[in-house]
């Protein structure tokens, strides 16, 4: 092995060890008496020092040597670890990392002057010993044996290690390293024969417990894995084409061979994808150090807790979420968790808790980052958004607490009062949201003032090969919808197709199990105009985007299959409705739909009407108009009166031609779904004047069981989900009181009273 290969091996191994040192130092600061942890840190610095001296990196050797001297005194118990020592040793890690980067780029450790750091380490090493700490360490009845150290001459071991490597990773390439946990629970990298620099006794003891690490681990260039993944993707495409061709064949031998090819391809695909899977703990290891440094800088006391660090993701996903997660963690410490004195004044523990949790659910990875800090004040967010011109004051007044909190994802938004090197420039959470959505993920935020904030992220397991639903548009072209966004399929036929889709303010809706589901026509989402549609059949693909549901109306629904994601060319990358492309079994290209982009383009996400409104949500409090949140249908009665009807009292919204309204005695009626439905003109009830003008009458259908009555209104304005606070009780019959909705005084209709005292009630009862 030549010198360049030895240097590359040294760089890769040192980088892996330094990543573990950040977490090891933070853990050591919490438990200075952890001899196992301290010995592991000492071995790592000792190895770097010895190898750098052998390779001629003098500056790196001197810095590592100064750090090793201080660690030796700590290991022997002569000194007790404190915050200044931890900070100085962490500076050694940072300096070492910078020099290794310089070695990788230029072949030398650089000319930076680290004399002040070396002097600081020497000063700390010669400080008066803390005898109390030494006595405290000697207190246990049985002394703790120190782990044996490696020989003082590691360069020879490096040469032996290098000789065992058949194909070293090229310079600068990322590597995969299999890890195993020792009995103490500390995760350490498996090493090849010759790299384990422990004493002979330690090696023999370990050999009795497990096979040699060289027999179970192999470092592989990630570029090679990427090429293998691309080849497997092409194999999957070929498999799909053969399967489609086989469907028309009758030769049993050919069909059997095809089935065997399908099985082997699937197993190969699964195996290669597993080689790209890495635990999320690989990027979490740096967070204890980040939290520790930020806490010191911001004057906080923060404890970080991690759950699910073994949860595995594709390497490309890991790389994509690394920066967003880091930003969220920094925000939680800087913005979320209060200073210790402030927490104590609120009756909280002085030490804040930042928890990270990762788990699999529904074919996705869920990541939750929660803090027990001050939370986000939605009113403060609204004021800041209005002052920055991000939204209008009228729009802010209509926002609920959750919607207001989500304003932090808008570009240019920041609640920081002043700009610092940590935050306050209005760049951050919008980039986090954008980066998560680029990989097909979703991010949401939940906060309670005084209790804390939780960010929830949902991301796919992999981006290379995904299951998808194949649909067709009115133009006959096929499109793929990632199954991660798919909730269910709905097919309407006959009368249901003709009458099941309602329109509110020009937006089509379908009432799905009591929920008003906004609809988007696929051809209209592409701005191709309105295509000829079959009035007898409607295919609705129910999708989820940003925790909002909507229905995509397509011309036809085909089968589900695994597709290989291909990136779009630069000419198409700017189109928000497409996330990529794939090659189908017949060799034709199908575009992959970007569900989030379609929802945004169709204004589904930004519209208040797409909220979840169901009888279950409002019906539990139908008799309590002052409940915090209630779904309401806002309408105009007469010429100017604004009134609202609880949505749990609404069965359907209809329009009837004026000519279809008939009289039965003294009652207006209309033939509706095979029955005679009585009509109540609300304008006549409340103003004494009938609704005027127009060839159509807008009717709110109220039903109980199989009986219905129609409430005629002047105009249906909107559907809202508002806090109901009756500010003025009404003595007027049929009105519960007055409330403020969308900054307008609105009368709340008592539907039961109106129907019960109307002459329509007799017709209704007779029905």
C-alpha positions in Angstrom: 0.0 0.0 0.0 1.4 3.4 -1.0 1.6 6.5 1.2 -1.6 8.1 -0.3 -3.7 5.1 0.5 -2.3 5.1 4.1 -3.3 8.8 4.5 -6.8 8.1 3.1 -7.2 5.2 5.6 -6.1 7.5 8.4 -8.5 10.3 7.3 -11.5 8.0 7.2 -10.8 6.3 10.5 -10.0 9.6 12.3 -13.2 11.2 11.0 -15.3 8.3 12.3 -13.6 8.5 15.7 -14.0 12.3 15.9 -17.8 12.0 15.3 -18.0 9.8 18.4 -15.8 12.1 20.5 -18.3 15.0 20.4 -20.9 12.8 22.1 -18.4 11.1 24.4 -17.1 14.5 25.8 -20.7 15.7 26.4 -21.4 12.4 28.2 -18.2 12.7 30.2 -19.1 16.1 31.4 -22.2 14.7 32.9 -20.4 11.7 34.4 -16.7 12.6 35.0 -16.1 9.3 36.8 -17.0 7.2 33.8 -13.5 5.6 33.4 -14.6 3.5 30.3 -15.6 6.6 28.4 -12.5 8.5 29.5 -10.2 5.7 28.4 -11.9 5.5 25.0 -11.4 9.2 24.5 -7.8 8.9 25.5 -7.2 6.0 23.1 -8.7 8.0 20.2 -6.6 11.1 20.8 -3.5 8.9 21.4 -4.0 7.1 18.1 -4.4 10.3 16.1 -1.3 11.7 17.8 0.8 8.7 17.0 -0.3 8.3 13.4 0.0 12.0 12.6 3.5 12.0 13.9 4.4 9.0 11.7 2.9 10.7 8.7 4.7 14.0 9.3 1.7 16.2 10.3 3.6 18.1 13.0 1.0 20.7 14.0 -1.7 18.0 14.4 0.7 15.9 16.5 1.4 18.8 18.9 -2.2 19.7 19.4 -3.2 16.0 20.0 -0.2 15.6 22.3 -1.3 18.5 24.5 -4.8 17.1 24.6 -3.5 13.7 25.4 -1.5 15.0 28.4 -4.6 16.6 29.9 -6.6 13.5 29.3 -3.9 11.4 31.0 -4.1 13.4 34.2 -7.9 13.1 34.1 -7.7 9.4 33.5 -5.3 8.9 36.4 -7.6 10.9 38.7 -5.0 13.7 39.3 -7.4 16.3 38.0 -11.2 16.4 38.0 -13.0 17.3 34.8 -14.8 20.7 34.8 -16.5 22.9 32.2 -13.2 24.8 31.1 -11.5 21.5 30.6 -14.4 20.1 28.5 -14.4 23.3 26.4 -10.7 23.1 25.8 -10.8 19.4 24.8 -13.7 20.1 22.5 -11.6 22.8 20.9 -9.0 20.1 20.3 -11.6 18.0 18.5 -12.6 21.0 16.3 -9.0 21.9 15.6 -8.2 18.2 14.7 -11.2 18.1 12.4 -10.1 21.3 10.6 -6.6 20.0 10.1 -7.8 16.7 8.8 -10.0 18.6 6.3 -6.9 20.5 5.2 -4.9 17.3 4.9 -7.6 15.8 2.6 -7.6 19.0 0.4 -3.9 19.8 0.3 -1.9 17.0 1.8 -0.7 19.1 4.7 -2.2 20.0 8.1 -2.1 23.7 7.2 -0.3 26.6 8.7 -2.9 27.7 11.3 -1.4 28.7 14.7 -2.7 26.7 17.6 -0.2 27.9 20.1 -2.9 29.6 22.3 -4.9 26.3 22.4 -1.8 24.3 23.3 -0.9 26.9 26.0 -4.4 26.7 27.4 -4.2 22.9 27.6 -0.8 23.0 29.3 -2.1 25.6 31.8 -5.1 23.3 32.7 -2.8 20.3 33.0 -0.6 22.1 35.5 -3.4 23.5 37.6 -3.6 22.7 41.3 -5.1 19.2 41.6 -8.7 19.0 43.0 -8.0 16.7 46.0 -11.6 16.5 46.9 -12.4 15.0 43.5 -9.6 12.5 43.9 -10.9 11.5 47.3 -14.4 11.2 45.9 -13.2 8.9 43.2 -11.3 6.7 45.7 -14.4 6.3 47.8 -15.8 3.0 46.4 -14.7 -0.1 48.3 -13.3 -1.8 45.2 -11.1 0.2 42.9 -12.2 0.4 39.3 -9.7 -1.2 37.0 -8.5 1.0 34.1 -8.9 -0.3 30.6 -5.5 -1.2 29.1 -4.1 1.3 26.6 -2.8 0.5 23.2 1.0 0.4 22.7 2.7 3.8 22.3 3.7 3.0 18.7 0.5 2.9 16.6 1.9 3.7 13.1 3.0 0.1 12.6 -0.6 -1.0 13.3 -1.8 1.4 10.7 0.5 -0.1 8.1 -0.7 -3.6 9.0 -4.3 -2.4 8.7 -3.7 -0.8 5.3 -2.3 -4.0 4.0 -5.5 -5.9 4.8 -7.6 -3.6 2.7 -8.3 -4.8 -0.8 -10.1 -1.7 -2.1 -9.7 1.5 0.0 -12.3 4.2 -0.4 -11.1 7.0 -2.7 -10.1 10.3 -1.1 -13.0 12.4 -0.1 -15.6 9.7 -0.6 -18.1 8.9 2.1 -18.0 5.5 3.7 -20.3 3.0 5.4 -19.0 1.4 8.6 -20.7 -1.4 10.4 -20.7 -0.8 14.2 -21.3 -3.0 17.2 -21.9 -2.3 20.8 -19.6 -3.4 23.6 -20.9 -4.6 27.0 -20.9 -1.1 28.4 -23.3 0.0 25.7 -20.8 2.3 23.9 -21.0 2.1 20.2 -17.5 1.8 18.7 -16.5 1.1 15.1 -15.5 -2.4 14.1 -11.8 -2.5 13.1 -9.8 -4.7 10.8 -7.1 -7.0 12.1 -4.2 -4.9 13.1 -6.2 -1.9 13.9 -7.3 -3.1 17.4 -4.6 -1.5 19.5 -5.7 -2.9 22.9 -3.4 -5.2 25.0 -3.2 -8.9 24.2 -5.3 -9.8 27.2 -8.1 -7.5 26.1 -8.0 -8.8 22.6 -8.1 -12.5 23.8 -11.0 -11.7 26.1 -12.9 -10.0 23.3 -12.1 -12.8 20.8 -13.8 -15.2 23.2 -17.0 -13.2 23.0 -17.3 -12.5 19.3 -15.7 -13.3 16.0 -13.0 -11.0 14.7 -14.3 -7.7 13.4 -12.5 -8.3 10.1 -14.8 -11.2 9.4 -18.0 -9.2 9.9 -17.3 -5.7 8.5 -16.2 -4.2 5.3 -15.8 -0.5 4.3 -17.4 0.1 0.9 -17.3 3.2 -1.2 -20.8 4.8 -1.3 -20.3 5.7 -5.0 -20.2 1.9 -5.7 -23.4 1.4 -3.8 -25.1 4.2 -5.7 -24.0 2.6 -9.0 -25.4 -0.8 -7.8 -28.7 1.0 -6.8 -29.0 2.5 -10.3 -28.4 -0.9 -11.9 -31.0 -2.5 -9.7 -33.4 0.3 -10.7 -32.8 -0.5 -14.3 -33.4 -4.2 -13.5 -36.7 -3.4 -11.9 -37.8 -1.5 -15.0 -36.8 -4.5 -17.2 -38.7 -6.8 -14.8 -41.8 -4.7 -15.0 -41.7 -4.8 -18.8 -41.2 -8.6 -18.8 -44.1 -9.1 -16.4 -46.4 -7.0 -18.6 -45.4 -9.0 -21.6 -45.9 -12.3 -19.7 -49.5 -11.4 -18.9 -50.3 -12.2 -22.6 -48.3 -15.5 -22.8 -49.4 -19.1 -22.2 -46.0 -20.9 -22.3 -45.8 -22.3 -18.7 -42.0 -22.6 -18.8 -41.7 -19.0 -19.8 -44.2 -17.9 -17.1 -42.3 -19.9 -14.5 -39.0 -18.4 -15.4 -40.5 -14.9 -15.3 -41.9 -15.6 -11.8 -38.4 -16.7 -10.7 -36.9 -13.5 -12.2 -39.5 -11.5 -10.3 -38.7 -13.1 -7.0 -34.9 -12.8 -7.4 -35.2 -9.2 -8.6 -37.3 -8.3 -5.6 -34.9 -9.9 -3.1 -31.9 -8.3 -4.8 -33.6 -4.9 -4.7 -34.4 -5.3 -1.0 -30.8 -6.4 -0.3 -29.2 -3.5 -2.1 -31.6 -1.0 -0.5 -30.6 -2.4 2.9 -27.0 -1.6 2.3 -27.9 2.0 1.8 -29.9 2.1 5.0 -28.2 3.9 8.0 -29.5 4.5 11.5 -30.7 8.1 12.1 -28.4 8.0 15.2 -25.5 8.7 12.7 -26.7 12.3 12.4 -27.9 12.5 16.0 -24.5 11.9 17.4 -23.5 15.5 16.8 -26.6 17.0 18.5 -25.4 16.6 22.2 -22.3 18.7 21.3 -24.4 21.3 19.5 -26.9 21.5 22.3 -24.1 21.8 24.9 -22.3 24.6 23.0 -25.5 26.5 22.4 -26.7 26.1 26.0 -23.4 27.6 27.2 -23.6 30.4 24.7 -27.2 31.3 25.5 -27.0 30.7 29.2 -29.3 27.7 29.3 -29.3 24.4 31.0 -30.5 21.8 28.6 -30.6 18.0 28.7 -31.1 16.1 25.4 -32.9 12.8 25.2 -33.0 10.5 22.2 -35.3 7.6 21.4 -35.2 5.4 18.3 -31.7 6.2 17.2 -31.5 2.8 15.5 -34.4 3.7 13.1 -33.0 3.3 9.6 -33.3 5.5 6.6 -31.9 5.6 3.1 -28.5 7.4 3.0 -29.9 10.0 0.6 -32.7 10.8 3.0 -30.2 11.0 5.9 -28.2 13.6 3.9 -31.3 15.6 3.0 -32.6 16.0 6.6 -29.2 16.6 8.3 -29.3 20.4 8.0 -33.1 20.8 8.7 -32.8 18.8 11.9 -29.8 20.8 13.0 -31.7 24.0 12.5 -34.7 22.8 14.5 -32.5 21.7 17.3 -30.7 25.1 17.4 -34.1 26.8 17.4 -35.4 24.8 20.3 -32.4 25.8 22.4 -32.3 29.4 21.3 -36.0 30.2 21.0 -37.8 27.5 23.0 -36.1 26.7 26.3 -36.1 29.6 28.8 -33.1 30.6 31.0 -32.8 28.7 34.3 -34.0 31.6 36.5 -37.0 32.2 34.3 -38.0 28.5 34.3 -37.6 28.4 38.1 -39.9 31.4 38.5 -42.5 29.5 36.5 -42.2 26.5 38.7 -40.3 24.4 36.1 -37.1 22.5 36.6 -34.1 24.8 35.9 -32.9 22.3 33.3 -34.9 22.1 30.1 -35.4 18.9 28.2 -35.0 18.5 24.4 -36.2 15.2 23.2 -35.7 13.5 19.8 -37.8 10.6 18.8 -37.8 8.5 15.6 -40.0 5.6 14.6 -41.6 3.8 11.7 -45.3 4.2 11.0 -47.4 3.6 7.9 -44.4 3.0 5.6 -42.8 6.3 6.7 -40.3 7.6 9.1 -41.7 9.9 11.8 -39.4 12.2 13.6 -40.5 14.3 16.6 -38.4 17.1 18.1 -40.0 18.4 21.3 -38.9 20.9 24.0 -40.5 21.8 27.3 -39.9 25.5 26.8 -42.0 28.6 26.6 -43.9 27.5 23.5 -45.0 29.8 20.7 -47.5 32.6 21.4 -49.9 32.6 18.4 -50.9 36.2 19.0 -47.3 37.3 19.0 -46.8 35.4 15.8 -49.8 37.2 14.2 -48.5 40.6 15.2 -45.1 39.9 13.9 -46.4 38.6 10.6 -48.6 41.7 10.1 -45.8 44.0 11.0 -43.5 42.4 8.5 -46.2 42.6 5.8 -46.4 38.8 5.4 -50.2 38.7 5.9 -52.9 41.3 6.2 -54.4 42.1 9.6 -57.9 40.9 8.4 -56.4 37.6 7.5 -54.5 37.3 10.8 -57.7 37.9 12.7 -59.4 34.9 11.1 -56.5 32.5 11.8 -56.8 29.8 14.6 -54.0 29.1 17.0 -52.6 26.2 14.9 -52.7 28.1 11.7 -51.1 31.1 13.3 -48.3 29.0 14.7 -47.6 27.6 11.2 -46.8 31.1 10.0 -43.3 30.5 11.3 -42.8 28.4 8.1 -43.3 31.5 5.8 -40.3 33.0 4.1 -38.8 36.0 6.0 -40.5 35.2 9.3 -38.7 35.3 12.6 -39.9 36.0 16.2 -36.3 36.9 17.3 -36.2 40.5 18.7 -32.6 41.0 17.5 -30.2 39.5 15.0 -27.5 37.2 16.4 -25.1 34.7 15.0 -27.7 32.1 15.9 -31.0 33.5 14.7 -33.1 36.5 13.8 -32.5 36.9 10.1 -35.8 35.5 9.0 -34.1 32.6 7.1 -34.6 29.1 8.5 -37.9 27.5 9.1 -39.1 28.1 5.6 -36.0 26.5 4.3 -36.6 23.6 6.7 -40.1 23.1 5.3 -38.9 23.4 1.7 -36.1 20.9 2.1 -38.4 18.4 3.9 -41.0 18.7 1.1 -38.4 18.3 -1.6 -37.9 14.7 -0.5 -41.7 14.0 -0.3 -41.9 14.7 3.4 -44.2 16.8 5.6 -43.6 18.9 8.6 -46.0 20.3 11.1 -45.7 22.2 14.4 -47.7 22.0 17.6 -47.1 24.4 20.5 -48.7 25.2 23.8 -47.8 28.5 25.4 -45.8 27.8 28.6 -45.5 24.1 28.0 -43.4 23.7 24.9 -43.2 23.0 21.2 -43.2 19.8 19.1 -42.2 19.6 15.5 -43.4 16.5 13.7 -41.7 15.4 10.4 -42.9 12.6 8.2 -40.5 11.4 5.5 -40.3 8.4 3.1 -37.9 5.5 3.8 -36.2 5.9 0.4 -36.3 8.0 -2.7 -35.0 5.5 -5.3 -37.8 2.9 -5.7 -41.2 3.7 -4.3 -44.7 2.2 -4.6 -47.1 4.3 -6.6 -50.7 4.4 -7.9 -50.9 4.8 -11.7 -53.7 7.0 -12.9 -54.7 8.5 -16.3 -55.8 12.0 -17.1 -58.5 13.1 -19.6 -55.7 13.3 -22.2 -55.0 9.6 -21.9 -51.5 10.2 -20.4 -50.5 8.2 -17.4 -49.3 9.7 -14.1 -47.8 8.1 -10.9 -49.0 9.2 -7.5 -46.6 8.1 -4.6 -48.6 5.9 -2.2 -47.2 7.8 0.8 -49.7 10.5 0.0 -52.6 8.2 -0.9 -55.4 7.7 1.6 -58.2 6.0 -0.3 -60.1 5.7 -3.6 -63.7 6.8 -4.2 -65.8 6.0 -7.3 -69.1 7.7 -7.9 -71.5 6.3 -10.5 -74.9 7.2 -12.0 -77.0 9.6 -9.9 -74.3 9.8 -7.2 -71.8 11.0 -9.8 -74.3 13.6 -11.1 -75.4 15.0 -7.8 -72.7 14.1 -5.3 -70.4 17.0 -6.1 -71.4 20.3 -4.5 -70.1 23.7 -5.3 -69.4 26.5 -2.7 -68.1 29.8 -4.1 -67.1 28.1 -7.3 -65.0 25.4 -5.5 -66.2 21.8 -5.9 -66.6 19.6 -2.8 -67.7 16.1 -2.0 -69.1 15.1 1.3 -67.1 12.1 2.4 -68.4 10.5 5.6 -69.5 14.0 6.9 -66.3 15.8 5.8 -66.4 18.4 3.1 -63.6 17.2 0.8 -62.3 19.9 -1.7 -61.8 18.5 -5.2 -59.2 19.3 -7.9 -59.6 18.2 -11.5 -56.3 16.8 -12.8 -56.6 18.5 -16.2 -57.4 21.8 -14.6 -54.4 21.5 -12.3 -52.2 21.4 -15.4 -54.1 24.5 -16.7 -55.3 22.6 -19.8 -58.8 23.8 -19.5 -61.9 21.7 -18.8 -61.8 18.4 -20.7 -64.9 16.4 -21.8 -65.9 14.3 -18.7 -68.1 11.3 -18.3 -71.1 12.5 -16.3 -71.9 9.0 -15.2 -68.5 8.1 -13.6 -66.3 10.1 -11.2 -63.0 8.7 -9.9 -61.7 10.5 -6.8 -58.2 9.8 -5.5 -58.2 11.1 -1.9 -54.8 12.5 -1.0 -53.1 14.1 1.9 -50.9 17.2 1.7 -49.6 19.1 4.7 -52.1 17.4 7.0 -55.0 18.5 4.7 -57.1 16.1 2.6 -58.3 16.8 -0.9 -59.7 14.7 -3.8 -58.0 14.5 -7.2 -60.5 13.7 -9.9 -58.8 11.5 -12.6 -60.1 9.9 -15.8 -59.1 6.4 -14.9 -57.3 4.5 -12.1 -54.9 1.6 -13.0 -52.9 -0.6 -10.8 -50.2 0.0 -8.1 -46.6 -0.9 -8.8 -43.1 -0.1 -7.7 -41.6 2.6 -9.8 -38.0 3.8 -10.2 -37.8 7.5 -9.7 -35.9 9.4 -12.4 -35.0 13.1 -11.9 -36.6 15.6 -14.3 -34.5 17.5 -16.8 -33.6 21.1 -16.0 -36.3 22.3 -18.4 -39.0 20.7 -16.2 -37.6 21.1 -12.7 -39.4 24.4 -12.1 -42.9 22.9 -12.6 -44.4 22.5 -9.2 -46.9 19.8 -10.1 -44.2 17.1 -11.1 -41.7 15.5 -8.7 -40.0 13.2 -11.2 -40.6 10.7 -13.9 -40.5 6.9 -14.3 -40.5 4.4 -17.2 -43.5 2.1 -17.3 -43.6 -1.6 -18.3 -44.4 -0.7 -21.9 -41.3 1.5 -22.1 -43.3 4.8 -22.1 -42.5 7.6 -19.7 -45.0 8.6 -16.9 -44.6 11.7 -14.8 -44.7 11.5 -11.0 -47.2 13.9 -9.5 -46.0 16.3 -6.7 -49.1 16.1 -4.4 -47.9 19.1 -2.4 -47.4 21.2 -5.5 -50.8 20.3 -6.9 -52.5 21.3 -3.6 -50.6 24.6 -3.5 -51.3 25.3 -7.2 -55.0 24.6 -6.7 -55.1 26.8 -3.5 -56.3 23.8 -1.5 -53.9 24.3 1.4 -54.5 28.0 1.8 -58.2 27.9 1.6 -60.2 27.9 4.9 -62.8 25.8 3.2 -60.5 22.7 3.1 -60.5 22.3 6.8 -61.8 19.1 8.4 -65.5 19.7 9.0 -67.5 16.8 10.1 -70.6 16.1 12.1 -68.4 14.3 14.6 -66.3 17.5 15.1 -69.2 19.8 15.7 -72.0 17.4 16.7 -70.6 16.7 20.1 -71.2 20.3 21.0 -74.2 21.1 18.9 -76.1 22.3 21.9 -73.2 24.4 23.2 -72.8 27.4 20.9 -70.0 28.8 23.2 -67.7 25.8 22.6 -64.2 26.9 21.6 -64.3 25.7 18.0 -67.4 25.2 15.9 -68.0 24.7 12.2 -70.4 27.2 10.8 -72.0 27.9 7.4 -72.1 31.7 6.9 -74.9 33.0 4.6 -76.7 36.2 3.7 -80.4 36.4 4.6 -82.5 39.1 2.9 -80.6 42.1 1.5 -78.0 42.6 4.2 -78.4 40.3 7.2 -75.4 38.1 7.9 -76.3 34.9 9.6 -74.6 31.6 10.5 -75.9 28.0 10.8 -74.1 25.3 12.8 -72.7 22.9 10.1 -73.8 19.9 12.0 -77.4 21.1 11.2 -76.6 21.0 7.5 -77.1 17.9 5.4 -76.6 19.3 1.9 -76.3 22.5 -0.1 -78.6 22.8 -3.1 -79.7 25.2 -5.8 -83.3 25.0 -7.2 -84.7 26.9 -10.2 -87.4 29.3 -9.0 -89.8 27.6 -11.5 -89.5 24.3 -9.6 -90.8 25.8 -6.3 -94.5 24.9 -5.9 -97.2 25.6 -3.3 -98.9 23.1 -1.1 -101.6 24.9 0.9 -99.8 27.9 2.5 -96.3 26.2 2.3 -93.6 26.4 -0.4 -92.4 22.9 -1.4 -90.0 21.4 -3.9 -89.7 17.8 -5.3 -86.4 16.6 -3.9 -85.0 13.1 -4.3 -88.4 11.5 -4.7 -90.1 13.3 -1.8 -91.9 16.6 -1.2 -89.6 18.8 0.8 -91.0 21.9 2.5 -89.1 25.2 2.2 -88.7 27.9 4.8 -87.6 31.3 3.5 -85.4 32.7 6.2 -85.7 36.2 4.8 -89.5 35.9 5.4 -88.9 34.5 8.9 -86.5 37.3 10.1 -87.4 40.3 7.9 -91.0 39.7 6.8 -89.9 40.0 3.2 -89.4 37.1 0.8 -86.0 36.4 -0.8 -85.8 38.5 -4.1 -84.4 38.1 -7.5 -82.6 35.5 -9.6 -83.7 32.4 -11.4 -82.1 30.1 -8.7 -82.8 29.7 -5.0 -79.9 28.7 -2.7 -81.2 26.2 -0.2 -79.6 24.7 3.0 -81.0 21.3 3.4 -81.6 20.3 7.1 -82.4 16.7 7.8 -83.2 14.4 10.7 -83.4 10.7 9.8 -85.2 10.4 6.5 -87.0 13.8 6.7 -85.7 17.0 5.2 -86.6 20.7 5.2 -85.0 23.4 3.0 -83.9 26.7 4.4 -83.9 29.3 1.6 -81.1 31.9 2.0 -80.1 34.9 -0.1 -76.5 33.7 -0.7 -74.1 31.1 0.8 -70.9 33.0 1.7 -68.4 30.7 3.4 -67.7 27.8 5.7 -65.6 28.7 8.7 -64.2 27.0 11.8 -64.3 29.6 14.6 -64.4 30.2 18.3 -68.0 30.9 19.3 -68.4 33.6 21.9 -71.9 34.9 22.1 -71.5 38.6 23.0 -75.1 39.6 22.9 -78.0 37.3 23.7 -81.0 37.8 21.4 -84.7 38.0 22.3 -85.6 37.6 18.7 -87.2 34.2 17.9 -85.0 31.8 16.0 -81.7 33.6 16.9 -79.4 32.3 19.6 -77.4 35.6 19.7 -74.8 37.6 18.0 -71.2 36.6 17.4 -68.2 38.1 15.6 -67.1 36.0 12.5 -64.4 37.3 10.1 -64.6 40.6 11.9 -68.3 41.0 11.1 -71.3 40.8 13.4 -73.2 37.7 12.6 -76.5 36.3 14.0 -76.4 32.6 15.0 -79.6 30.8 13.8 -81.4 28.4 16.1 -82.4 25.9 13.5 -84.6 23.8 15.8 -86.6 26.8 16.8 -87.1 28.0 13.2 -88.2 24.6 12.0 -90.3 23.9 15.0 -92.5 27.0 14.8 -92.8 27.1 11.0 -95.8 25.9 9.1 -93.2 23.6 7.4 -93.1 21.6 10.6 -96.6 20.3 9.9 -95.6 19.2 6.4 -92.4 17.7 7.7 -94.2 15.8 10.4 -96.7 14.5 7.9 -93.9 13.3 5.7 
